[in-house]
Amino acid sequence: MPVRLKKLIGTVLLVALVIVYAIVATIVAVAQLSESGPVVHLLFFLFSGLLWVLPAMGIIKWMIAEPRARH
């Protein structure tokens, strides 16, 4: 796969990941944390704010991986 195409696909995937992740995290926060205290809110948003990095790292590693040599 050409490098430019991989980077385009990866960029679209990253944008989609951030949008979907933000919506899901917001839905979970509204549904589950409405009666929780500030410490629970802090922990949830700290955890959920860092959790999206794991799938993003996978996408970025895939984007920058060298193409396999063809024999």
C-alpha positions, 0 to 999 in steps of 0.5 A: 500500500502506498505511504500516502494512502496509509497516512490518509486512511490513518488520519481519517481513522484517528479523527473518527476515533477521537469523535466516536470516543468523545461521544461515548465517553460523554454518554457514559459520564452523563448516564453513570456519573450524574450523582457522583462526587467530584473525585469520581468525576476527576478519576473518570475524566483522567482515565478516559482522557488518557485511554484513547491514546492506546488505540491511537498509538496502534493506528500511528504505528500502522501508519509509519510502518515500513511497507513489506518488501515484495519478492 
